[in-house]
Amino acid sequence: MTAAKTMRNQVGFEPYPGQLAAAEAAYRAERGILVAPTGRGKSEIAQLVIDRLQVKTLLVVPSLELKRQLTETFQQSFGKL
């Protein structure tokens, strides 16, 4: 089974290679700041990192709408926040 398919089983989606690479870099550093253009899967990368490291995590977003979307997405993956 590929790493992407394993991750799909854990977080509910199959990450793209670039998302896996970004998550791997964060795992190694155990911290990081993720900056990427709109639509590149920053939320999915954050899910991968949070799921693997199992630590409290602060995510900063520029709008209440993005906060609402992230809350909804993360509740689907991790349960009630």
Secondary structure, DSSP 8 states (H G I E B T S, - for coil): --HHHHHHHHHSS---HHHHHHHHHHHHHT-------TTS-HHHHHHHHHHHH--------SSHHHHHHHHHHHHHHH---
